[in-house]
């Protein structure tokens, strides 16, 4: 009996001294369910910037149309676009409303040209019928110049370009000159085809119909119409035909 009791006491003490071991790390890991990190979408800064720039363009054109150039301010453009003034100053270091409006207008003109199937400085149609091609383009120009989305912005830039030589030069170089060069190429093509006198200066030829059109629009001397555009082409080409 004493031996049996001693044996039982020894067994109990051994159990107290040797607690159960924890599962091995590998075993614990095996029991844990797989956990995946949630997908985090990083904002596209370029898209956000493009939206802000587009909002600034729209605001500049809208304010000029509503209030005129003199009453349009950089502060007003920023507020209308929902951006800080510093955003405008960062993208347009000059910080002038003229610079913002110029780029907004160039963007508008570029989109209009793309919708018409061309682009800035894109070649004019060349169907072999010079009169028809020029009338088509000048009629589209009449529509553009009498569209309120273009007209007030164009007038504002034209007026400001008279007193701001740098702005006027940039407006001419970035928008007007590419358009004039497209006309010049079409006249040169007509000269090669024999429908325009080869002795004619192509640039002066272009000014014979483009100049009067813009003069009537700028000074509002008379209504700007498709019929007027057609008449300009007919009168100009009668003087540009090859001499016998």
C-alpha positions as CSV (number, residue, x, y, z in Angstrom):
1,X,0.0,0.0,0.0
2,X,2.6,2.6,0.9
3,X,4.4,1.9,-2.4
4,X,1.2,2.4,-4.3
5,X,0.5,5.7,-2.7
6,X,4.0,6.9,-3.3
7,X,3.6,6.0,-7.0
8,X,0.4,7.9,-7.3
9,X,1.8,11.0,-5.6
10,X,4.8,10.8,-7.9
11,X,2.6,10.6,-10.9
12,X,0.5,13.6,-9.8
13,X,3.6,15.7,-9.1
14,X,4.9,14.8,-12.5
15,X,1.7,16.0,-14.2
16,X,1.8,19.3,-12.4
17,X,5.4,19.9,-13.4
18,X,4.8,19.0,-17.1
19,X,1.9,21.2,-18.4
20,X,0.6,20.6,-22.0
21,X,2.8,22.1,-24.7
22,X,1.3,24.7,-27.0
23,X,0.8,23.6,-30.7
24,X,3.8,24.2,-32.9
25,X,3.7,27.5,-34.9
26,X,3.3,25.6,-38.2
27,X,0.3,23.9,-36.7
28,X,-1.2,27.2,-35.6
29,X,-0.6,28.7,-39.0
30,X,-2.3,25.8,-40.7
31,X,-5.4,26.3,-38.7
32,X,-5.7,30.0,-39.4
33,X,-7.9,31.0,-42.3
34,X,-6.2,32.6,-45.3
35,X,-6.5,36.5,-45.0
36,X,-6.1,38.7,-48.1
37,X,-5.2,42.4,-47.9
38,X,-8.1,44.5,-49.1
39,X,-7.6,46.1,-52.6
40,X,-6.9,49.8,-52.2
41,X,-7.6,51.9,-55.3
42,X,-5.0,54.7,-55.7
43,X,-6.6,57.9,-57.1
44,X,-5.5,58.7,-60.6
45,X,-3.9,62.1,-60.3
46,X,-3.7,62.7,-64.0
47,X,-7.5,62.2,-64.4
48,X,-8.2,64.5,-61.5
49,X,-5.9,67.1,-63.0
50,X,-7.6,66.8,-66.4
51,X,-11.0,67.3,-64.7
52,X,-9.8,70.4,-63.0
53,X,-8.3,71.8,-66.1
54,X,-11.5,71.1,-68.1
55,X,-13.5,72.8,-65.3
56,X,-11.2,75.9,-65.6
57,X,-11.6,76.0,-69.4
58,X,-15.4,75.8,-69.1
59,X,-15.5,78.4,-66.3
60,X,-13.3,80.9,-68.3
61,X,-15.5,80.6,-71.4
62,X,-18.7,80.8,-69.5
63,X,-17.7,83.9,-67.5
64,X,-16.5,85.8,-70.6
65,X,-19.8,85.0,-72.4
66,X,-21.9,86.0,-69.4
67,X,-19.9,89.0,-68.1
68,X,-17.5,90.1,-70.9
69,X,-13.7,90.1,-70.8
70,X,-13.3,93.2,-68.6
71,X,-15.4,91.8,-65.7
72,X,-13.9,88.3,-65.9
73,X,-11.2,87.7,-63.2
74,X,-8.9,84.9,-62.3
75,X,-10.6,84.7,-58.9
76,X,-13.9,84.3,-60.6
77,X,-12.7,81.6,-62.9
78,X,-11.2,79.7,-59.9
79,X,-14.4,80.0,-57.9
80,X,-16.6,78.9,-60.9
81,X,-14.3,75.9,-61.6
82,X,-14.2,74.9,-57.9
83,X,-10.4,75.1,-57.7
84,X,-8.0,77.2,-55.7
85,X,-6.3,80.2,-57.3
86,X,-2.9,78.5,-56.8
87,X,-4.0,75.8,-59.2
88,X,-4.4,78.4,-61.9
89,X,-1.1,80.1,-61.0
90,X,0.7,76.7,-61.1
91,X,-0.6,75.9,-64.6
92,X,-0.4,79.4,-66.0
93,X,2.6,81.1,-64.3
94,X,1.7,84.5,-65.8
95,X,-1.5,84.3,-63.8
96,X,-3.4,86.3,-66.3
97,X,-7.0,85.7,-67.4
98,X,-5.9,86.3,-71.0
99,X,-3.6,83.3,-70.9
100,X,-6.2,81.1,-69.3
101,X,-8.8,82.2,-71.9
102,X,-6.5,81.7,-74.8
103,X,-5.8,78.1,-73.9
104,X,-9.5,77.5,-73.2
105,X,-10.5,78.9,-76.5
106,X,-7.8,76.9,-78.3
107,X,-9.1,73.7,-76.6
108,X,-12.6,74.6,-77.7
109,X,-11.5,75.2,-81.3
110,X,-9.5,72.0,-81.3
111,X,-12.6,69.9,-80.2
112,X,-14.8,71.7,-82.8
113,X,-12.3,70.9,-85.5
114,X,-12.1,67.2,-84.5
115,X,-15.8,66.9,-84.5
116,X,-15.8,68.3,-88.0
117,X,-13.3,65.6,-89.0
118,X,-10.1,67.6,-89.0
119,X,-7.9,69.3,-86.5
120,X,-5.8,72.4,-86.0
121,X,-4.2,73.2,-89.4
122,X,-6.0,70.2,-91.1
123,X,-6.1,70.4,-94.9
124,X,-9.1,71.8,-96.5
125,X,-11.3,69.5,-98.7
126,X,-9.8,69.0,-102.2
127,X,-12.5,67.6,-104.4
128,X,-11.2,69.3,-107.5
129,X,-13.9,72.0,-107.3
130,X,-12.1,74.9,-105.6
131,X,-15.2,77.1,-105.3
132,X,-17.3,74.3,-103.7
133,X,-14.5,73.5,-101.3
134,X,-13.9,77.1,-100.2
135,X,-17.7,77.7,-99.8
136,X,-18.0,74.6,-97.6
137,X,-15.2,75.8,-95.3
138,X,-16.3,79.5,-95.2
139,X,-19.9,78.5,-94.4
140,X,-18.6,76.5,-91.4
141,X,-16.5,79.5,-90.4
142,X,-19.6,81.7,-90.4
143,X,-21.4,79.1,-88.2
144,X,-18.5,79.1,-85.8
145,X,-18.1,82.9,-85.6
146,X,-21.8,83.4,-85.0
147,X,-22.0,80.6,-82.3
148,X,-22.2,82.2,-78.9
149,X,-19.8,79.6,-77.5
150,X,-17.1,81.0,-79.8
151,X,-18.1,84.6,-80.5
152,X,-17.6,86.4,-77.2
153,X,-14.4,84.6,-76.4
154,X,-13.0,85.3,-79.8
155,X,-13.9,89.0,-79.6
156,X,-12.4,89.2,-76.2
157,X,-9.1,87.7,-77.3
158,X,-9.1,89.8,-80.5
159,X,-9.6,93.0,-78.5
160,X,-7.0,92.1,-75.9
161,X,-4.5,91.0,-78.5
162,X,-4.5,94.6,-79.9
163,X,-3.2,96.0,-76.6
164,X,-1.2,93.0,-75.5
165,X,1.2,92.3,-78.4
166,X,2.5,89.1,-76.9
167,X,-0.9,87.6,-76.5
168,X,-1.9,88.7,-80.0
169,X,1.2,87.1,-81.4
170,X,0.5,83.8,-79.5
171,X,-3.1,83.8,-80.7
172,X,-2.0,84.3,-84.3
173,X,0.8,81.7,-84.1
174,X,-1.3,79.0,-82.3
175,X,-4.7,79.4,-84.0
176,X,-4.9,81.7,-87.0
177,X,-1.7,80.9,-88.8
178,X,-2.3,77.1,-88.9
179,X,-5.7,77.8,-90.4
180,X,-4.3,80.3,-93.0
181,X,-1.6,77.7,-94.0
182,X,-4.4,75.2,-94.7
183,X,-6.0,77.7,-97.0
184,X,-2.7,78.4,-98.7
185,X,-2.0,74.8,-99.4
186,X,-5.4,74.5,-101.0
187,X,-4.7,77.5,-103.3
188,X,-1.3,76.0,-104.2
189,X,-3.1,72.8,-105.1
190,X,-5.5,74.7,-107.3
191,X,-2.5,76.5,-109.0
192,X,-1.0,73.1,-109.7
193,X,-4.3,72.0,-111.2
194,X,-4.5,75.1,-113.4
195,X,-7.6,76.7,-111.9
196,X,-5.7,79.6,-110.2
197,X,-3.2,81.9,-111.9
198,X,0.3,80.6,-111.0
199,X,1.5,84.1,-110.7
200,X,-0.8,84.9,-107.8
201,X,0.6,85.0,-104.3
202,X,-1.3,82.3,-102.4
203,X,-1.4,84.2,-99.1
204,X,-2.8,87.3,-100.7
205,X,-5.3,85.1,-102.5
206,X,-6.5,83.7,-99.2
207,X,-6.8,87.1,-97.7
208,X,-9.2,88.1,-100.5
209,X,-12.0,86.1,-99.0
210,X,-10.9,85.5,-95.4
211,X,-10.1,89.2,-94.7
212,X,-13.6,90.6,-95.7
213,X,-15.3,87.8,-93.7
214,X,-13.5,88.7,-90.5
215,X,-13.9,92.4,-91.1
216,X,-17.7,92.1,-91.4
217,X,-17.8,89.9,-88.3
218,X,-15.4,92.1,-86.2
219,X,-17.0,95.4,-87.0
220,X,-20.6,94.1,-87.3
221,X,-21.0,96.2,-90.5
222,X,-23.6,93.8,-91.9
223,X,-25.0,90.3,-91.0
224,X,-22.6,87.4,-91.5
225,X,-24.3,84.8,-93.6
226,X,-23.7,81.8,-95.8
227,X,-24.8,83.8,-98.8
228,X,-22.1,86.4,-98.0
229,X,-19.5,83.7,-97.7
230,X,-20.5,82.3,-101.1
231,X,-20.3,85.7,-102.7
232,X,-16.8,86.3,-101.3
233,X,-15.6,83.1,-102.9
234,X,-17.2,83.9,-106.3
235,X,-15.8,87.4,-106.4
236,X,-12.3,86.3,-105.3
237,X,-12.0,83.4,-107.7
238,X,-13.1,85.6,-110.6
239,X,-10.0,87.6,-110.1
240,X,-7.7,84.7,-109.4
241,X,-8.5,82.7,-112.6
242,X,-5.6,82.1,-115.0
243,X,-5.1,84.9,-117.6
244,X,-5.6,83.9,-121.2
